[in-house]
Amino acid sequence: MKFATSVRLFGAAAVASLLMAPAAQADSGFYVGAGLGESDVSDTVSLNDDSLAYKAMAGYIFDLPAVDFGVELAYADFGGASENFGGGNQIDVDVKGLAGFGTVGLDLGLFGMYAKAGFASWDFDLSATGLPSVSADGSDPAYGIGLRFTFSSVELRAEYERFEVEDNALGIDDSINMISVGAIWRF
């Protein structure tokens, strides 16, 4: 599925969740989870590619009536991008990251929505045919929004996240957009 189609489906789900049941209170506590999705790695070397991405996360939710606050730590493998320039010449980019977020959510019955903001520590690897590999790492802002459906201790999620990746020494000025679906288990 193309990234633009994913964004449209995510937007439709966001509007539908606003029309759902009145606020309810979920449980506070720790959670662990995982997600699978698609990332769009766009960079200054003119590579644009949608890749299979996955993540694992853990966090804690402080739940209040109708609103909850939380903290989340997530590891993501964004996949990468590649471009074949003919004659066996190819450039490959691979990006991974560890992110810490603060979250705020709104409970709408079984459904809810949330936003998160924080920082991601990223690792960027670039290789090109016939040239030595180049690596860079750093920390930059990350943020996202999501929808959730909670049933007992299990929560299903659909998320859009954006990770900034900038390294002035290598001239990297990227943004990674990730759309994912996943599940968490609260305990």
N, C-alpha and C positions, 0 to 999 in steps of 0.2 A: 504494500500500500504506500503510495506517495505521501510525503510529509504534508503537503497542502491539504490532501483529503483527510488525513489524521487530524489536522487542526480544525477543519470544518465539523467533523464528528464530535470532537471534544467540545466545541462551542455549542453544538446542539444539546449535548448532555448537560452542559452548565445551565442553559436556559430551562431545560426540563426539571432540573433539581430545584430551581427557584419556585416552581409551582407545586412542590410537594407539601407534605404534612407539617403541622406546627412544630415548634422547638421541643426537644426532649433532651434528657440528660444521659450521657454515656458514662462509662466507667473510667476513673483515673487509673493510671498505672503504667508499667513498662510494656513495651511491645517489640517484636522482631518481625521482619518481613522481607519480601523479595519482589522484584518487578522485572518485567521484560518489555522491551519496546523498540523504538526506532530513534536513532539520533541523526542529526543533520550536522555534519562537520563542514564548516565553511571557513576557508582561510585565505591568506594573502598570496598563496602560491596558485590561486585560481582553481583549487580543488573543491568540488561540491559533490557530496556523495551521501546517500542515506544508508545507514548501517544498522545491523542488529545490535542492540545494546541491552545490558542487564545491570541490575543493581541489587545490593543487599542493604538493609537498614535496621537500625535499632533506635529506640527513643523512649521518652516518658511524656505522658499527657497529664496535665493538671486540669481536671474538668470542673467547670462551673456550670450553673444552669444556663443553657442556650449557647454559651461560648466556652471554648477550651483553648488553653495555651500549652505549648510543649517545646521540647528540644528533640532534635533528631541528628543522628550521625549516619552517613550513607557512603558506601563504596560503589562507584560506578565504572564499568568498562564501556566506553562509548563506541567501541569498534574503531573504525577509521575511514579514511578516504584514500583512493588511489586513482592515478591517471596514467594511461599508457600513451606514450608519445610516438609510437611506431619504432621499428628497428630494434625491438627488445628493450627500449628505454622506458622505465616506469618510476613513478614517485609514489611512495606509500607513507601515510600518516596514521599513527595510532595514538589514542588519547585515553588516559585513565584518570580517575580523580577520587579524592576523599573529601566529603563536604560535611560541614556542621551548620545546622539550621535552627532558627527560632521559628515556631509555628503558631498560628492563630486560626481557630476554626469556628464555624457556626453550625450548630446542630439543627437539622430540619426534620425531626422524626427519625426514621430509619436512614435517611439521606443526610448529607452534610457537605460543606465545602470548606476549603482551607487555603491559606496562603503561607508561604515560607520564604525566609530570606536569611542569608548567611554568607559564608565564604567557602570556597573549594580550593584544596591543594591539588594541583594537577601535574601530570607527567605527560609530556608531548614528545613522541619519537618520530623522526622523519628519516626515511632512507630513499636513496635514488640509485638507479643502476650505475655502477662504476664509480660511485662516490662514497666516502665514509658516512656512516650514520651520524645523525645529529640528534641530541636530546636536550630538552629544556624542562624546567619545572618552576612552579611558582604558586602563588595564592592570589585569587581574584574573587570578586563578588559572584554570588549565585542566588537565584530566586526561582519561585515557581508558584503554581496554583493547582488545586486538585479538587476532585469530587470523590465522595466516599459513600458506600453503602455498608451499614453495620448490622450484623446479625450475630447476637450473643458475643462471643469473644473474637469473632473473625470480622475483619473489615476489608472489603474490596475497594481498590482505589484506581482512579484514572488521573494521571498527572501530566502537566506540561512544566518542564524545567528549562532554565537558561543558565548556562555557565559561561562566564567570560574567561578568555585565555589570552594573556598578553605578556610578551617578553620582548622588551626593547632591544636587547643585545642581538637576538636572532631575527628581529623584524616580524615576530608573530603577533597578529592582532586578529584573533578568532572569536567566534561565539559558537557554542555548541547548544543546539536545541534538542531536547529529548522529550518524546511523548511515550508514556508507558502505562501499562496496566499491571497491577500487582495485588498482593494480599498481605495483611499483617495479622498477627495473633497477639491479642492483649492478654496479659496475665497479671 
